[in-house]
Amino acid sequence: MLKGVRIMFSRIIPLEEEPRQHVLWVMAERFGATCTAHMGDDVTHLVTNTQHTLKVSRSKKDGWKNVENEPSRKAQVLYFTCAA
């Protein structure tokens, strides 16, 4: 479903957590996306809960699709799945 989508998260995964074990990272990869913790030219989507980060500025400059944080984790996954 998300094949070809490369997702980066900004202010979604707490710094003390291992990103690859976070529920959104795991679910996105189960849907076929590739997740990354590093900015790069191959990122296609940014999932964030703020518009005030370096990652958001870069995403706007590079044309990545931004997905705003929703209150429910399930809603987030469904939202960025549909937005892909």
N, CA, C and O atoms as CSV, one atom per row, in Angstrom:
chain,resi,resn,atom,element,x,y,z
A,1,MET,N,N,0.809,-1.190,0.000
A,1,MET,CA,C,0.000,0.000,0.000
A,1,MET,C,C,0.862,1.269,0.000
A,1,MET,O,O,0.511,2.254,-0.649
A,2,LEU,N,N,1.983,1.250,0.720
A,2,LEU,CA,C,2.858,2.431,0.786
A,2,LEU,C,C,4.203,2.183,0.087
A,2,LEU,O,O,5.192,2.852,0.386
A,3,LYS,N,N,4.234,1.237,-0.825
A,3,LYS,CA,C,5.473,0.955,-1.534
A,3,LYS,C,C,5.955,2.218,-2.242
A,3,LYS,O,O,5.170,2.904,-2.898
A,4,GLY,N,N,7.225,2.519,-2.112
A,4,GLY,CA,C,7.806,3.702,-2.721
A,4,GLY,C,C,7.745,4.948,-1.856
A,4,GLY,O,O,8.309,5.982,-2.216
A,5,VAL,N,N,7.056,4.861,-0.701
A,5,VAL,CA,C,6.953,5.986,0.227
A,5,VAL,C,C,8.089,5.882,1.246
A,5,VAL,O,O,8.309,4.828,1.843
A,6,ARG,N,N,8.799,6.982,1.432
A,6,ARG,CA,C,9.889,7.033,2.422
A,6,ARG,C,C,9.503,8.096,3.444
A,6,ARG,O,O,9.405,9.279,3.120
A,7,ILE,N,N,9.284,7.656,4.684
A,7,ILE,CA,C,8.736,8.504,5.745
A,7,ILE,C,C,9.799,8.866,6.778
A,7,ILE,O,O,10.622,8.042,7.178
A,8,MET,N,N,9.750,10.127,7.192
A,8,MET,CA,C,10.553,10.596,8.312
A,8,MET,C,C,9.594,11.222,9.319
A,8,MET,O,O,8.608,11.849,8.932
A,9,PHE,N,N,9.877,11.055,10.601
A,9,PHE,CA,C,9.046,11.592,11.666
A,9,PHE,C,C,9.754,12.768,12.329
A,9,PHE,O,O,10.975,12.762,12.484
A,10,SER,N,N,8.976,13.776,12.718
A,10,SER,CA,C,9.527,14.930,13.419
A,10,SER,C,C,8.670,15.229,14.643
A,10,SER,O,O,7.490,15.558,14.525
A,11,ARG,N,N,9.270,15.113,15.801
A,11,ARG,CA,C,8.604,15.363,17.087
A,11,ARG,C,C,7.409,14.441,17.323
A,11,ARG,O,O,6.454,14.816,18.003
A,12,ILE,N,N,7.463,13.265,16.773
A,12,ILE,CA,C,6.439,12.252,16.981
A,12,ILE,C,C,6.970,11.168,17.910
A,12,ILE,O,O,6.270,10.724,18.820
A,13,ILE,N,N,8.191,10.749,17.682
A,13,ILE,CA,C,8.815,9.679,18.465
A,13,ILE,C,C,9.688,10.318,19.538
A,13,ILE,O,O,10.608,11.070,19.215
A,14,PRO,N,N,9.417,10.030,20.807
A,14,PRO,CA,C,10.235,10.602,21.886
A,14,PRO,C,C,11.716,10.258,21.710
A,14,PRO,O,O,12.057,9.158,21.273
A,15,LEU,N,N,12.584,11.197,22.050
A,15,LEU,CA,C,14.027,11.013,21.868
A,15,LEU,C,C,14.576,9.810,22.623
A,15,LEU,O,O,15.555,9.198,22.194
A,16,GLU,N,N,13.949,9.472,23.743
A,16,GLU,CA,C,14.452,8.349,24.537
A,16,GLU,C,C,14.014,6.992,23.986
A,16,GLU,O,O,14.470,5.957,24.471
A,17,GLU,N,N,13.139,6.983,22.981
A,17,GLU,CA,C,12.676,5.729,22.372
A,17,GLU,C,C,13.531,5.364,21.169
A,17,GLU,O,O,14.079,6.230,20.487
A,18,GLU,N,N,13.634,4.069,20.924
A,18,GLU,CA,C,14.271,3.571,19.714
A,18,GLU,C,C,13.270,3.764,18.570
A,18,GLU,O,O,12.211,3.137,18.586
A,19,PRO,N,N,13.570,4.607,17.582
A,19,PRO,CA,C,12.599,4.911,16.526
A,19,PRO,C,C,12.042,3.680,15.821
A,19,PRO,O,O,10.848,3.620,15.524
A,20,ARG,N,N,12.892,2.708,15.554
A,20,ARG,CA,C,12.456,1.523,14.803
A,20,ARG,C,C,11.484,0.643,15.577
A,20,ARG,O,O,10.895,-0.277,15.009
A,21,GLN,N,N,11.312,0.914,16.866
A,21,GLN,CA,C,10.373,0.138,17.680
A,21,GLN,C,C,9.077,0.903,17.944
A,21,GLN,O,O,8.150,0.353,18.537
A,22,HIS,N,N,9.001,2.159,17.515
A,22,HIS,CA,C,7.800,2.959,17.735
A,22,HIS,C,C,6.657,2.420,16.877
A,22,HIS,O,O,6.874,2.000,15.741
A,23,VAL,N,N,5.456,2.434,17.418
A,23,VAL,CA,C,4.300,1.845,16.753
A,23,VAL,C,C,4.052,2.431,15.363
A,23,VAL,O,O,3.693,1.684,14.453
A,24,LEU,N,N,4.229,3.726,15.167
A,24,LEU,CA,C,3.991,4.324,13.854
A,24,LEU,C,C,5.027,3.888,12.830
A,24,LEU,O,O,4.699,3.657,11.666
A,25,TRP,N,N,6.277,3.777,13.264
A,25,TRP,CA,C,7.351,3.316,12.382
A,25,TRP,C,C,7.049,1.882,11.944
A,25,TRP,O,O,7.101,1.559,10.758
A,26,VAL,N,N,6.736,1.033,12.915
A,26,VAL,CA,C,6.454,-0.373,12.632
A,26,VAL,C,C,5.247,-0.512,11.700
A,26,VAL,O,O,5.294,-1.269,10.731
A,27,MET,N,N,4.178,0.210,11.991
A,27,MET,CA,C,2.972,0.116,11.172
A,27,MET,C,C,3.215,0.630,9.755
A,27,MET,O,O,2.746,0.028,8.789
A,28,ALA,N,N,3.938,1.729,9.627
A,28,ALA,CA,C,4.237,2.263,8.295
A,28,ALA,C,C,5.009,1.245,7.471
A,28,ALA,O,O,4.725,1.054,6.288
A,29,GLU,N,N,5.987,0.589,8.094
A,29,GLU,CA,C,6.762,-0.408,7.361
A,29,GLU,C,C,5.929,-1.641,7.037
A,29,GLU,O,O,6.135,-2.272,6.000
A,30,ARG,N,N,4.995,-1.989,7.906
A,30,ARG,CA,C,4.089,-3.108,7.599
A,30,ARG,C,C,3.213,-2.797,6.395
A,30,ARG,O,O,2.822,-3.700,5.657
A,31,PHE,N,N,2.903,-1.517,6.197
A,31,PHE,CA,C,2.126,-1.099,5.031
A,31,PHE,C,C,3.004,-0.942,3.790
A,31,PHE,O,O,2.499,-0.615,2.716
A,32,GLY,N,N,4.310,-1.170,3.924
A,32,GLY,CA,C,5.197,-1.142,2.767
A,32,GLY,C,C,6.086,0.064,2.636
A,32,GLY,O,O,6.899,0.128,1.713
A,33,ALA,N,N,5.957,1.036,3.539
A,33,ALA,CA,C,6.815,2.226,3.491
A,33,ALA,C,C,8.211,1.887,4.004
A,33,ALA,O,O,8.420,0.870,4.665
A,34,THR,N,N,9.140,2.747,3.689
A,34,THR,CA,C,10.468,2.709,4.282
A,34,THR,C,C,10.557,3.925,5.188
A,34,THR,O,O,10.254,5.039,4.762
A,35,CYS,N,N,10.969,3.721,6.438
A,35,CYS,CA,C,11.107,4.837,7.382
A,35,CYS,C,C,12.576,5.156,7.581
A,35,CYS,O,O,13.437,4.282,7.476
A,36,THR,N,N,12.849,6.409,7.867
A,36,THR,CA,C,14.215,6.847,8.093
A,36,THR,C,C,14.253,7.896,9.198
A,36,THR,O,O,13.280,8.619,9.415
A,37,ALA,N,N,15.364,7.971,9.880
A,37,ALA,CA,C,15.567,8.980,10.910
A,37,ALA,C,C,16.431,10.125,10.375
A,37,ALA,O,O,16.731,11.074,11.099
A,38,HIS,N,N,16.826,10.031,9.116
A,38,HIS,CA,C,17.762,11.003,8.546
A,38,HIS,C,C,17.153,11.720,7.346
A,38,HIS,O,O,16.498,11.108,6.502
A,39,MET,N,N,17.383,13.029,7.290
A,39,MET,CA,C,16.934,13.796,6.140
A,39,MET,C,C,17.751,13.385,4.917
A,39,MET,O,O,18.964,13.191,4.995
A,40,GLY,N,N,17.066,13.261,3.807
A,40,GLY,CA,C,17.742,12.910,2.570
A,40,GLY,C,C,16.854,13.215,1.387
A,40,GLY,O,O,15.659,13.474,1.532
A,41,ASP,N,N,17.452,13.182,0.224
A,41,ASP,CA,C,16.723,13.515,-0.992
A,41,ASP,C,C,15.633,12.510,-1.321
A,41,ASP,O,O,14.734,12.811,-2.106
A,42,ASP,N,N,15.698,11.317,-0.733
A,42,ASP,CA,C,14.725,10.286,-1.060
A,42,ASP,C,C,13.511,10.278,-0.135
A,42,ASP,O,O,12.622,9.446,-0.319
A,43,VAL,N,N,13.437,11.181,0.862
A,43,VAL,CA,C,12.273,11.268,1.742
A,43,VAL,C,C,11.095,11.814,0.933
A,43,VAL,O,O,11.233,12.787,0.191
A,44,THR,N,N,9.922,11.165,1.092
A,44,THR,CA,C,8.730,11.613,0.371
A,44,THR,C,C,7.667,12.189,1.293
A,44,THR,O,O,6.873,13.028,0.867
A,45,HIS,N,N,7.637,11.752,2.558
A,45,HIS,CA,C,6.607,12.185,3.502
A,45,HIS,C,C,7.235,12.498,4.858
A,45,HIS,O,O,8.139,11.798,5.312
A,46,LEU,N,N,6.748,13.552,5.491
A,46,LEU,CA,C,7.155,13.914,6.843
A,46,LEU,C,C,5.918,13.895,7.732
A,46,LEU,O,O,4.941,14.594,7.461
A,47,VAL,N,N,5.961,13.094,8.791
A,47,VAL,CA,C,4.876,13.051,9.775
A,47,VAL,C,C,5.348,13.870,10.966
A,47,VAL,O,O,6.384,13.567,11.559
A,48,THR,N,N,4.586,14.916,11.321
A,48,THR,CA,C,5.035,15.856,12.333
A,48,THR,C,C,3.873,16.341,13.193
A,48,THR,O,O,2.708,16.196,12.825
A,49,ASN,N,N,4.208,16.917,14.340
A,49,ASN,CA,C,3.165,17.530,15.174
A,49,ASN,C,C,3.414,19.020,15.352
A,49,ASN,O,O,2.812,19.652,16.220
A,50,THR,N,N,4.292,19.583,14.541
A,50,THR,CA,C,4.586,21.011,14.598
A,50,THR,C,C,5.030,21.486,13.218
A,50,THR,O,O,5.467,20.688,12.389
A,51,GLN,N,N,4.920,22.751,12.986
A,51,GLN,CA,C,5.392,23.330,11.727
A,51,GLN,C,C,6.686,24.114,11.926
A,51,GLN,O,O,7.092,24.869,11.043
A,52,HIS,N,N,7.336,23.944,13.074
A,52,HIS,CA,C,8.475,24.789,13.435
A,52,HIS,C,C,9.734,23.977,13.686
A,52,HIS,O,O,10.345,24.092,14.748
A,53,THR,N,N,10.129,23.153,12.714
A,53,THR,CA,C,11.374,22.405,12.849
A,53,THR,C,C,12.174,22.517,11.556
A,53,THR,O,O,11.643,22.893,10.511
A,54,LEU,N,N,13.443,22.189,11.643
A,54,LEU,CA,C,14.299,22.167,10.463
A,54,LEU,C,C,13.770,21.160,9.441
A,54,LEU,O,O,13.818,21.402,8.235
A,55,LYS,N,N,13.265,20.029,9.937
A,55,LYS,CA,C,12.736,19.013,9.025
A,55,LYS,C,C,11.534,19.545,8.243
A,55,LYS,O,O,11.404,19.264,7.052
A,56,VAL,N,N,10.664,20.300,8.889
A,56,VAL,CA,C,9.495,20.864,8.205
A,56,VAL,C,C,9.950,21.882,7.163
A,56,VAL,O,O,9.441,21.893,6.042
A,57,SER,N,N,10.904,22.735,7.526
A,57,SER,CA,C,11.423,23.717,6.561
A,57,SER,C,C,12.009,23.011,5.344
A,57,SER,O,O,11.760,23.407,4.205
A,58,ARG,N,N,12.783,21.969,5.594
A,58,ARG,CA,C,13.386,21.214,4.484
A,58,ARG,C,C,12.302,20.547,3.649
A,58,ARG,O,O,12.383,20.526,2.421
A,59,SER,N,N,11.283,20.001,4.317
A,59,SER,CA,C,10.229,19.299,3.582
A,59,SER,C,C,9.493,20.243,2.629
A,59,SER,O,O,9.149,19.863,1.510
A,60,LYS,N,N,9.257,21.460,3.079
A,60,LYS,CA,C,8.572,22.435,2.230
A,60,LYS,C,C,9.449,22.827,1.043
A,60,LYS,O,O,8.963,22.972,-0.078
A,61,LYS,N,N,10.746,22.997,1.302
A,61,LYS,CA,C,11.686,23.371,0.252
A,61,LYS,C,C,11.812,22.264,-0.791
A,61,LYS,O,O,11.877,22.530,-1.991
A,62,ASP,N,N,11.844,21.018,-0.315
A,62,ASP,CA,C,12.070,19.885,-1.213
A,62,ASP,C,C,10.790,19.252,-1.749
A,62,ASP,O,O,10.851,18.321,-2.552
A,63,GLY,N,N,9.624,19.749,-1.312
A,63,GLY,CA,C,8.376,19.253,-1.848
A,63,GLY,C,C,7.876,17.948,-1.253
A,63,GLY,O,O,7.083,17.244,-1.879
A,64,TRP,N,N,8.338,17.614,-0.036
A,64,TRP,CA,C,7.828,16.416,0.621
A,64,TRP,C,C,6.392,16.669,1.030
A,64,TRP,O,O,5.997,17.812,1.260
A,65,LYS,N,N,5.615,15.612,1.120
A,65,LYS,CA,C,4.248,15.726,1.614
A,65,LYS,C,C,4.299,15.762,3.139
A,65,LYS,O,O,4.878,14.868,3.757
A,66,ASN,N,N,3.696,16.789,3.757
A,66,ASN,CA,C,3.647,16.898,5.216
A,66,ASN,C,C,2.331,16.340,5.721
A,66,ASN,O,O,1.270,16.624,5.166
A,67,VAL,N,N,2.406,15.549,6.769
A,67,VAL,CA,C,1.221,14.970,7.387
A,67,VAL,C,C,1.211,15.414,8.838
A,67,VAL,O,O,2.118,15.086,9.604
A,68,GLU,N,N,0.179,16.164,9.211
A,68,GLU,CA,C,0.063,16.674,10.578
A,68,GLU,C,C,-0.300,15.555,11.541
A,68,GLU,O,O,-1.019,14.620,11.189
A,69,ASN,N,N,0.202,15.666,12.747
A,69,ASN,CA,C,-0.092,14.714,13.812
A,69,ASN,C,C,-1.573,14.767,14.177
A,69,ASN,O,O,-2.130,15.851,14.349
A,70,GLU,N,N,-2.205,13.621,14.292
A,70,GLU,CA,C,-3.598,13.499,14.726
A,70,GLU,C,C,-3.604,12.995,16.171
A,70,GLU,O,O,-2.626,12.388,16.608
A,71,PRO,N,N,-4.682,13.231,16.920
A,71,PRO,CA,C,-4.730,12.806,18.325
A,71,PRO,C,C,-4.574,11.304,18.515
A,71,PRO,O,O,-3.984,10.866,19.503
A,72,SER,N,N,-5.076,10.533,17.614
A,72,SER,CA,C,-5.038,9.080,17.754
A,72,SER,C,C,-3.966,8.487,16.847
A,72,SER,O,O,-3.858,8.877,15.685
A,73,ARG,N,N,-3.181,7.559,17.357
A,73,ARG,CA,C,-2.156,6.930,16.524
A,73,ARG,C,C,-2.776,6.191,15.344
A,73,ARG,O,O,-2.237,6.227,14.238
A,74,LYS,N,N,-3.885,5.531,15.567
A,74,LYS,CA,C,-4.540,4.836,14.459
A,74,LYS,C,C,-4.984,5.839,13.404
A,74,LYS,O,O,-4.873,5.565,12.209
A,75,ALA,N,N,-5.478,6.981,13.822
A,75,ALA,CA,C,-5.899,8.010,12.876
A,75,ALA,C,C,-4.694,8.529,12.094
A,75,ALA,O,O,-4.810,8.813,10.901
A,76,GLN,N,N,-3.545,8.657,12.747
A,76,GLN,CA,C,-2.340,9.112,12.059
A,76,GLN,C,C,-1.982,8.157,10.940
A,76,GLN,O,O,-1.742,8.568,9.805
A,77,VAL,N,N,-1.950,6.882,11.273
A,77,VAL,CA,C,-1.559,5.896,10.269
A,77,VAL,C,C,-2.552,5.881,9.120
A,77,VAL,O,O,-2.151,5.866,7.957
A,78,LEU,N,N,-3.829,5.886,9.426
A,78,LEU,CA,C,-4.832,5.909,8.368
A,78,LEU,C,C,-4.722,7.175,7.543
A,78,LEU,O,O,-4.887,7.141,6.324
A,79,TYR,N,N,-4.443,8.292,8.199
A,79,TYR,CA,C,-4.361,9.554,7.486
A,79,TYR,C,C,-3.188,9.559,6.508
A,79,TYR,O,O,-3.361,9.895,5.337
A,80,PHE,N,N,-1.982,9.185,6.984
A,80,PHE,CA,C,-0.870,9.275,6.058
A,80,PHE,C,C,-0.897,8.122,5.062
A,80,PHE,O,O,-0.242,8.206,4.022
A,81,THR,N,N,-1.625,7.059,5.342
A,81,THR,CA,C,-1.818,6.015,4.355
A,81,THR,C,C,-2.673,6.546,3.207
A,81,THR,O,O,-2.354,6.338,2.037
A,82,CYS,N,N,-3.742,7.221,3.549
A,82,CYS,CA,C,-4.629,7.772,2.532
A,82,CYS,C,C,-3.993,8.946,1.800
A,82,CYS,O,O,-4.310,9.194,0.637
A,83,ALA,N,N,-3.106,9.665,2.463
A,83,ALA,CA,C,-2.484,10.847,1.871
A,83,ALA,C,C,-1.330,10.472,0.932
A,83,ALA,O,O,-0.811,11.330,0.218
A,84,ALA,N,N,-0.937,9.222,0.931
A,84,ALA,CA,C,0.229,8.796,0.130
A,84,ALA,C,C,-0.006,8.926,-1.350
A,84,ALA,O,O,0.878,8.608,-2.145
